[in-house]
Amino acid sequence: MEGLAKFPPRPTGAGAMFQLLRDGRPRTRAALVAATGQARSTVAARIDALREIGLLAPAGEASSTGGRPPSTFAFDPTSRIVLGVDLGATHARIAVTDLAGEPIGHLQEPLAIADGPTRVLDWVAEAGAKVIARAGRRADELVGIGIGLPGPVDHTTGRPVNPPIMPGWDGTDVPGELYARLRAPVLVDNDVNIMALGEHRTMCPTVSDLLFVKVATGIGAGVIMDGELRRGAQGAAGDLGHVTVPRAADIPCRCGNTGCLEAVAGGAAIASRLRDQGAAVSSTADIVDLVRAGDLAAGQAVRQAGRDIGTVLAASVSLLNPARIIVGGVLSEAGEHLMAGIREIVYQRSLPLATQHLRIATTGAGAEAGVVGAAHLVTEQYLSAASIDTLITAKEDS
C-alpha cells in the first residue's frame, strides 16, 4: 500500500507474533512465550513495539494460581479505521469500519457508475469524509480505502480494464485519484470479489471453498479456494456473465460478443423482455417488486434466469468442486424463484460426488457484504506480518 511503501521492511518478529493475536483473545506474556518459543525478554520487546504502533492494548489480568495475577494483552481493532466502498451500476455504499472489519458508520445513495470517474470518485471522497465524521473518528486515523468496481480490474494496478458498463473508466488510476482526495492508501478490486471476501470472512470463515455469485444488472462470481480469494492470472477469474450459454444463441451482449449468460439472465436483459410484454420495468429492483407482488411473467422470467445461471454453475461445480454457492445481488431478493432455477439445473447436471455436500443459499451478509469485504481487503494487507514490521521500523526510525 502506498502509505507503507516508503519504508523498506525490516523483519522485527513482532509482525509474525501479532498474527497469533489477531483473533482478539487476551494472552499473557507467558502464553506468548510458550506459543512462539522465544525468550521472555524478546516477547516483552515485541509487545512493547506493538503497543507503540497502537495495535495492542492491555486487556486486564488473567486468573492467578498464586501471587500477582499476570497482565494480558489483546489486539485493539478500534485504534484505526478503514473505509470500505462498494460501487454498483446504479448504487454506491460506503462504510467506516474498525480493523476487525466491524462497521461503525455507513452511507448509501443512488449513483450511476456511468457518470464517470470524476463524479463518482468525488462522491466517494465527500461521502468518506462525512461518514468518518459521523462516526466520531478523525481522518488521520484512516489507514486505507478498499473499493469494489462493477467491472474487470487489474488488481496489481487498481485500474479498470475495458469495463462494459463503465464508460470513461478504462485505465483510470483509481488508487491515485482517491489518494489525492483522501490521502490514504487505496486497494481496488472487482465488486463481486469484495462481496465474496465479505461473505466468507463474516458468515462462513470455516468454509474453505465457495463461489459467490452476484446477480443484478450484470452477473459475476467471486472465487474463494483454500480460504483465499482467487483472481486468476490477470484478475479475470469468475466472469460468469460472459460465458456462452446455448439458449442465448445470437443474442448480442453489451461486452461486444453474442450468446453471453448476462444477455439472457442479467437484470437488464430480464427487464427488457418484461417491457416487451408490457410491464412497467426500468430496473432490476422493479423486477424484484413484480415477483414479490405475484406477477406470473416476472416470476417465470426470474426462474428461467436461474436455470440459465445454473447451467454455467454446473460446469463450475464440476471444475472447482466448491462446498458452497452463495447467491447475492439485487435479483437474489426475488424469493425462491431464482434459487429454485439454479438448484434445479446444478443438481441435475453436476456429478453426485461434486454435489454430495454442496449447499446453495442466498447471502447471509446481504447488502453489507461488499463494503465489509472491501474493508477486509485493506485490513488483511495492513495487518500482515510484513506490513506490521514496516510500521514498527518506521516508528523506530522516526
N, C-alpha and C positions, 0 to 999 in steps of 0.2 A: 504494500500500500504506500502511496506517495509520501504520506507523513512519516513513515518509518524508514524509507529507503535511504535517507541522507546519512544514517549512521550504520557503518558496517557491523554486522552481527559478530559478537564475540561470545562463545559459549560460557555461561556462568553456572550452569547446572540448576539454577533456580527455575528456569522455564520448564525443564523436564519434571522437577519436583511439583511444580504448580499443577501439572496435569492430574496428579493424584487428588488435588483439592477442588477440582472443577465441579465435582458433584455437590459441593456446598456443605458436606458433612464436617463438623468441627473435629480437629485432630490435635493431639498433644505433640510436643517435640519428640517424646519417646516413641509415639506411634509412627512418626515420620522417619525417625532413625531406624526403626525396625523395618519399615516398608522400603527404604532406599538403600540400607546397608551402609550409609555414610556416618561419619563421626558426628557426635552431638554438636561440636563446635561448627562443623560445616553446615548442618541443618539449621542451626541458630542463625548463622550468617545469611543463609538463603531466605529464611523467614523475614529477617530484617530488610533484605533487599526487596522482597515482595510487598512488605508493608510500606516501604518508601515510595513505591510507584502506585500505591492505593488499591492493590488487588487483594490484599489480605488484611484481616482485621481481627482483633481479639473476640472470642466467642464465649467468654465465661470460663468457668472452671469445671474440670472433669471430676467425677466421683473419686474419692481417695480411700485407699485401704489403710491409711495411717499417715500422719504427718500432714504437711500443707498440700491442699489439692492442686494438681498441675493445671496450668493455663492451657486453654485450647485456642486454636486459630481456624478461621474459615474464610473461604472466598467471599468477598464483598462485591456482589454484582451491581450494587447501587452507586458505586463510585464513579462510573462513567455512563454515558448514554450513546445510543446508536439510532440512526434514522433508517427505517425500512420503507421503501416506496414500491407500490405495485401499480403499474400503468397498463390499462387495457385499451381496447379500441375506442371505448366511449366513457371510461371511468378512470378516476385516479384515487388511490388510497395512500395515506401516509401515516406512519405511527412512530412514536418515540418509544424505545424500549431500554431496559437496563441491559447489562452484559450477559444476563441469563436468557435474554430474548423475551422477557416479560413486558408486555405493553403497559405504558403508564400514561399514554395520551394518543389520540388518533383523530384523523380528519378524513372525510370522503366527500368528493364533489364530482359532478359530471364534467368530463373533459375529453375532447376529441384528440386522439393521438395525431390525426391528420392535420391538426392546426400547426404542426411543425415544431422543431426542437426549441426555437427561441421562446415561443409562447408556453410550451409545456414545461421546459426547464425553469423558466421564470416562476411558474406556478409552484413547482417543487421547492424552489428556494424560499418563496414567500410563505408557503404552507409549512415548510420545515421550521422556519423561524417562529411562526405562530404557534405550532404545536409544542415546540420546546418551551416557549414562554408560558403557555397554558399549563404545562406540566410542572411549572415552578423550577425548571432547570436552566442552566446557563449554556450559551453557545460554546464556551471554551471547554465544556465537559464532553462535547461531541467527538468521538474517536473515529467515526466513519459513517458512510452512507451506502446502503445496499439498494439497488434499483433493478426492477424487472421490466423488460420491454416486450411488447407483443409482436416479436419478430425475431429472425435469426440474429445472433450476436456473436462476434468473435470475442470469446471470453478473455483472451490474453490482452486485448486492447480495449475492450468495452465498447467497441464501435459496432453499430448495426450494419448488417451486410445484405443489401438488396431486399429490404423488408417490404412485403407486398402491400400492407395496409398502412405504411408509414411514409407517405410522400415527403421528400425533403430531408429524410433522416439518414440516408445511405452514407456511411463513412463518417458520420458526426462524432466528434471527440466528446462523448458524453461525460467521461470522467473529468476531462479538462474543463469542460463548460461548467459542470457542477462545482468542481473545486474552486473555480474562480468566483462563484457566487457564495459558497458556504464555507470555504477554507477548511475542508475536511476531506480525507481520502475517500475515494469512490470505487465501488465494485459493481459491475453491471453484468446481468445475465438475462436469458430468456425468461419471460414471465412464468411459463409452466415449470421451468427448473426451480425457481424460487418457491413456487407453490408445492412442488414435490418435497423440497427440503423442509418447508414449514410443516407440512403434514407429517413427514417422517419424524422430525425432531420432537414434535409436540404430542402427537397422537399414537404413534406406533414405533417408538425408537428401538424396540427389540426385533422388529421385522427387518431382516437383512436385505430382502429382495422385493421391490414393489415397483409398479408403474402408476404414476399419477396422470390421469387423462383429463384435460380441460376441454369442455365442450361449451363454446359460447359463440361469438361471431365467427371465430375460426376454431380449429381443433389442433391440439398438440399434446405431447406427453413428456413427462419428466421421468427419467430412469434412475432408480436407486438400486445399486447392486453391491453386495457385500457391505451394506451400510453407508455407502458413499454415492454421491451424485456423479453419474457418468455422462459426460458431454460428447464423447466421440473425438475424433482427430481434430476437427475444426469447430466443434461446438454445435454440430447439426443433428446430434442424436435425438430421437424422439419426435421427429417431424411427421407424425402420423397423418396430418391433414393433407399431405401431398403424396401419399401412397395411392397408386392406382387401384380402383375397385371396378369389377366387371360391370356393375349396374350403371356406373357413371358414363361409360362408353365415350362419346364425343362431346360431353358437356364441358364447356370451357371453364377454367378456374382463373381466379384473379392473379395466380402466380405466373400465368402465361402458358401453362400446359393444359391438357384436357384429361378428363377421367379421374380427377383427384377426389378423395374422400370428402374433403371440405366442400367441393362443388355440389354435393348432394346431401350431406349430413350436417354441415355447419349452420349456425343460426341464420346467417344471411340468406343461404340457399333455401332453407325451410320457409322463411318469411316471404321470399319471392314467390314460392309456389302457392302459399296460402293467399297472397294478394291476388294471384291469378284466378283463385277460386272465389274472390270477392270479399275476403276477410280484411278488416282494417288493422293491418300489422305493419309496424315500421321498425321493430327491434326484436332482439331475442327475448327481452323481458316481456314483450307483448305476447309472444308465443306461449311463454310460461303462464301468463294470465289467462289465455284462452283455454289451455289444457286444464288449469285449476277450475275454470268455470264450467268444465264438462263439454267443451266443444269437440265433437267427434272427429272432424277433419284434422284439427290440430293434434289431438291425441294419436291418431293413426300416423300422421307425418312424423311425430317425435318417436314413436315406436319403430317406424321403418328406419329412421336415422340411427336408432340404437342397433338395429340389425346390421346396417352398413358399417358402423363403427366396430361392432362385434366381429365382422369378417376380417378386418385388419388386426384387431386384437387377438383373434385366434391364432394368426400367424406369429404374432409377438409372443404369445404364451408358449408356443412350440419352440420358438427360438431362444427365449430368455428364462422360461420357467419361473415366473415370479410367484411369491406366496400370496400376494395381494394386488388387486387392481382397485385403485381409488378414483372415483369419478367426481370432478368438481366443475366449476364454471356455471354460468347462469342457467344453461339448459338442464343441468342436473337437478334444478329445483322444480322440475315439472313432474314431480311424483314418481311413480314406478314405471311410467311409460318408457322412458329412455332406458332405465336399468333392465327392465324385462326384455327389451330387444337385444341389449348387449349380452345378457346372461344366456339367452336362448341360443345365440349363434356360437359364443365362446365354448359353452359346454357341449354343444353339438359337434363342433368341428375340431376341437383340440383332443389330443390323446388322453385317456383316463389317468395315466401316470402324472401328466402335467397339471391336471385339474383336481387331482385327488384331495388336496388340501387348499386349493385356491379359493380365496374369498373375494367377491366383487361387491363393493359397497360405495356409497356416496361419502364425500368428505366429512370428516369429523371436525376439522379446523374451520371449515366454512370460508367465508369471505376474508378472514384474517390470515389464512394460510400464506398468501403472497407477501404481506408486509412482515409477518413473523419470519418467513423463510429468507427474505431479503436481509433482515437484521442478523439472522444466523450466518448468512454469507459473510458478513463483516466480523462478527464475534469469533467465528472459528478461525479466521486468519489472525485477528488481533490477539487472541488468547493462545495461539500456538506457541510451542516451546521456543522456536527461533525468534518470534516476534517479541516475546517477553524478555528474552536475553538482550535483544536490541534496545528495548525500553530501559532496562537496567543499565546497560552500557552507556546510553545517552544520559541517564540521570547521574551516573558516576562521573561522566566527563564534563558535565555542565558546571 
